[in-house]
Amino acid sequence: MTSAGELLHRYSGAMVQVFGQPQLVLASGHGCWVTDVDGKRYLDLLSGIAVNALGHGHPALVQAVTKQAEQAIHISNFFTSEPAVLLAERLLTLAQAPAGSGVFFANSGAEAIEAAIKLSRRTGRSRLIALESSFHGRTTGALALTHKAAYREPFEPLIPEVTFVPPDDADALRAAVDDTTAALFIEPIQGEAGVRELSADYLRLARELTSRHGALLVFDEIQTGIGRTGHWFAHQAADVLPDAMTLAKGLAGGVPIGALVTFGGDVTTLLGAGHHGSTFGGNPLACAAGLAVLDTIEREDLLGNARTVGALLDTLAVPGVSTTRGRGLLRAIELSGIPAPAAMAAAREAGFIVNAVTPTALRLAPPLILTQAELQTFIDALPEILGVAAGPA
């Protein structure tokens, strides 16, 4: 097999450099472990940024994709398929969506957000509200809702009339939502901000204010959905029902898919024939993969596993760690005096894949099949990892 060094050199000559230099060249994966082209194994505690919900090579997902590939991979949006209908019905049931609700399938989280923006336009209003520190995607519509200046500024002007408010600030939210608001977009846990969870009271206030002013409440569950937090969807812990929800990442376990879920007939009928579309969206292969993921999460009680395994990080007592936060298997380890990028590099050298999500925090979003024993190997190695990252005393 070609070496990592050679492949990385060829990468720099063949790829648009939007990602910079890749950290590794991976060749294969099994369970929660991946192997690079030079034969080194790593415990994957990031799972493709919360995508590989069943880890790598899970038999249920492999069998579902193989079977569907033998039947039909793509049929276009002129037609539908049994996997698409079944997956839509299953999502509506898991979301506890009322009669008249619906699903639009896309290919990514950003596309799901774009669909939600178009949904909001159909209210007859155009003003959108998002939160500071938000991340909703890189396409131009989604980027308008993403707060980070470094992502936004090279591509301005973006969609106008977007107001950003501080997260978990009730007074600021009350001041922002009014009768001109089309939609409020919220991540129940802000992943790219460093895994920062919004309070249940804040989510309930968001529901109250948007209902009072006739605006749509959109929960971005792209990273937090599909069991990652120990609930099917993170907002369910607050017992709040949105008007719309966006999904992607873990939904098909690594096969590209996105979804907009609309709640209730008044919202669902805002989009009609010709208002939106996707050539690849809802293809039978992706939907069959999605069904396999949902079936496996339920059959193997991976919601319970996410809660049980993630709880090992609740009381992490390691020098150099100031605190941990998050829910289920979406976690952040906040460091004290140690740069997160250095800790990420040291972890990688030690055989663990994690993400320096902020300059001071490591993000963990491992497969939902991760065992306590596997996570304990990382916890045991963490003191040495942080010692290396801290440098000479």
N, C-alpha and C positions, 0 to 999 in steps of 0.2 A: 504494500500500500504506500502511496505517496506520503512523504513526511509532512508534518505540520508546517515546518519552515518553508518548504517549497510551495505548499498550497496557499499560505498567507502571502507569499510574494506574488503568486499568480492572482490572488484575490485583489491585491492593490492595483493590478494592471487591467482587471476585467470588470470591476464593480464600481458603481457610483459610490463615492465615499461618504455617504450620509451617516454611517454607523461608526466611522473610524476603524481602527484596527481591531478585529475580533480577538477575544481573549483566548479562545481555543478553537481547534478544528475537531468537532465531534464526529465519531463514526457510527456509534450504536448506543442503544440503551436497553436496560432490562430492569423492570420494577422501578425503584427509586435511584438507580445507578446508571451513569453514562460512562462511556469509554471514548477516549480521543484516538486520533489516528496513530499516535505513537504507543498506544496500548495502556495508558494510565487511566485508572478508574476514579470516579468522583461520585460522592453522594450528592444528588441533585436536590438542593433545598430551595430551588427557584421554579422548577418545572415549566421552563419556557415562559416565565413571567405569568404564573398562575394559569397556565393553559393545559398542561399535561395532567389533568385531574386524576387519571388512572395510572399515572406513571408512564413507563415506556414498555411497549410490547405486551400490553395486557391482553390475555387471550380473548376476552369478550369483545374488545374493540377490534382486534385483528380479525376475528371471525366475522364480525358484522360488516366491516369494510370489504373483506374479501368476497363475502357472499353477494353484497350489493354491487361490487365492481363487475361481477360476472353477469349481473342482470341489467343494470343501467346506471351509468355514472352521472350523465347529464341529459336533461330533456327540454331545457329552456322554460321560460315563464309562460309560454303558450299552453303548457300542460301542467298537471300536478302528478303526484305519486302518493302511494300509501305511506311511505316513511314521512313525507312532509306533513300529511294530514295528522298522522299519529303523533308526531313530535309537537305540532302546534296544540293539539288537544291535551297532551301531557303537560306542557308548560302552563297552559291555562289552569289546569287542575292544581298543579303545584303552587301556582301563584295565588290560588284562591280567588281567581278573577270571576266577576259576576257574569250573568247572561249577557250576550251581546259583545263580549270582549273578543279580541283577535290578535293574530301574530303576523308580522311581516318578516320574512327571512332575508338577510343580507349575507355578506361574506366576512365582516369584521366589526369590531366595536365602533370604529369611527363611522362606518356606514350606518350602523344602527342609530348613532347620534344624529347623523344627517337626516335620517327619516323622521326622528323626533322633532328636529327643527322645522321640517316641512309640515309636520302635524301641527306644530304651534302656529304656523303662519295661517292655517285654515281657521283659526279662531277669529280672524279679522284684525288681530293685533300683531305687532312686530317687536315689542320690547321684551328682552330676555334678561333673566337674572341668573347668575352663577356665583360660586363662592371663590373667595381668594384662596390660593393654593390648589385650585381645582386642576384636574387633567381629564379632558374628555376626548382627546384625539388630535391627529395632525392634519387631517383634511381641512380645507379652509373654513367650512362651517363649524366643525368641531373645534378648530383652533380658536375661533372667536370666543368660545366658552372656556378656553384653557387660559389660566391666569398668568403663567410664567412668561415674563417679558422676553426672555431669550428665545422662546419658541415663537412668539407672536410677531415681534418687531421686524424680522426680515421679510415678512409677507403682508404687512399692512399696506393699504387699508383692508380690514376684514369686515365681516357683517357688522353694521352699525347697531346702535341701541342695545348694547349689552352692558349691564350694570353688575359689578362685582361687590359682594358684601363679605365682611369677615365671617368665618365659620363659627357656628355655635354662639353667635351674638344675636340674642333675641330682639333687642331694640333696633339694631341695624336692619334686621329682616322685616320687622314691622314697618319701618320707615320706607323700605324699598318696594314692597309688594303693594300695588294699588290697582285701580281699575284699568290702567293702561298695560298691565303686565300680561304677556302672552303665556309665558311658562317660566317656571323656576326649576333649574337643573341642580341636583344634589347627588354626590357620592355619599352613601351612608358611612363609609370609611374612606378617607382620602388616601389612596395608596401611594401615589407619587409624592405626596407631601410628607411621607414618612410614616404611613399607616396611622393616621389620626382619625379616631372614631368620633362621630357626632353624637350628641346625647339623644336619648329617646324623646325627651321633652322638646328638643329642637325640631326633630322630625315631625312630631305631633303639631307643633306650632306652624311648621311649613304647610301641613295639611289644612289646618284651620284657616290660615291666611289666604292660601290659594283658592280654597272653596268659597270663602267670603267674597273674594274679588273676581271670581269667574276665570281664574288663570289655571293652567295645567301644572300639576306637580309631576315632574319626571325624575325618577330615581335611576341613576347610572349604576347598574349592578354588573358592569362588564368585568370588573376584577373581583368583586365581592360575591357574585352570584354562584349558583350551581354548587352549593354545599361548602364553599370555602370557609365560611365563618361558623359552621356548625348548624346553620339554618339553610334551607334551600336558597333563600335570598336574605341578605343582611337586614333589610328593613323590617322583616317579619318579627324580629326581636322587639321592635317598638310597637307592633300591632297597628301599623299604619298601611293603608291601601293607597297607592299612587294612582294617577291618571294614565301613566305610561311608564315603562321600564325598558332599559336597554341591556342586552346580554351579548356576550361573545366568549372569548377566552376559553374557559373550561367546558363550555357547552358541548363540544364534540371531541374533547380530549386531545386536540392537536390538529384535527381536520378543520380548515377555515370555515367559520360560520359566524353570523351575527343575527340578532333578532330584536325587533321592536315589539313589545307586548303592550297592547292598549286595553284599558279597563273600562268596560261598560259601553253600551251602544252609542251614547252621545259622543264619546271620544272616538270610538272605532270608525264611525261613519264620517268623521272629518276628512278622511282620505278615501277617495272613490276611484273608479276605473280611470286609468291614465294619469293619476296624480303622482305616481312613483313607480319604480321598477328596478329589477336587477336581473341581468342575464344569468348569472351563476347562482343567485340567491335561492336557497331552498332546494338545491339539487339533491337527488336521492342519496348520493354517497354521504354527504355531510349530515343529512337528516337521519340516515341509518346509524351513523356514528353517534349522533346526539342521543338517539334512543338507547343505544348500548351503554353510553355513559350514565344516563339517568337510571336505567335498570340496575346497573352495577352499584351505583351509589346506594340505591335502596336495598338491594339484596345483601350487600356486604356491610350495611349500616355505617357508611363512611361519614355521615353526619356526626354520629356518635364518636367515631374515630378521630375526626377533626377536633372535637371538643376535648377528648381524653388526651391525645398526643400533644395538642397545643398547650394544654395546661402545664406541661413540664416547664414551659418558659415563664410561667406566672411568677415564680419565686426564684429566678435565676440570680445566684449570688456568685459573681465572678469579678475579680479585680479588673477595673477598666470599664465595667458596665454600670451605667447610672440607673437605668430603668428599662423595662420592656413594656410593650403595649400591643394592642390588637386583640383579635378574637379568632378562635378556631385555629386554622392553619394559615392565617394572614397575620404576620407578626413583624414587629420592628424591635431591634436591640439598639438602644441609645447608648452611645459610647461616651466616656468621659476622658477628654484629653488625648484621644487616639483617633486619627483620621480614618473615617470609614473606608475610603478607597484603599488605604494601606492594609486595613483589616481584611477587606475583600480579597486582595492579592495574596495575603498570607494564608487565608482560608483555602484559596484555590491551590496553592502550593501544597497544603496539607491534605488535599483531596476532598474539599467541600466547595460546592457552588452556592454562593449567596450574592446579594446585590447591595452595593452602596447606594441606597436610594436617596440619601441626602449626605452632605459632608460629614455628618456625625452619627448616622444611623445605618444599620444593616437591615435589609428586608429579607424575610423568609416567607416563601409561598410554595411549599413543597407539594408533591403529589398527595392526594387525600388518602392514599394507601400507606403513607409513611407509618412505620411502627415506632413505638416508644424506644425500643432498643436502638433503632437507627438514629433517631434524634439524639439519644443519649451519647452516641459516639461523638457527635458534634459538640455537645455540651462539655464532654470530658476533654475534648481537644481545644476548647475555646480559650482557656487561660494561656496556653502556649501560643496560640494564634495571635492573641492580643499582645502578648509579650514581644513577639516578633514584629508586629505592626508598630508597637510603641518605639522600637529602636533601642539602641544602647542606653542604659540608665545614666 
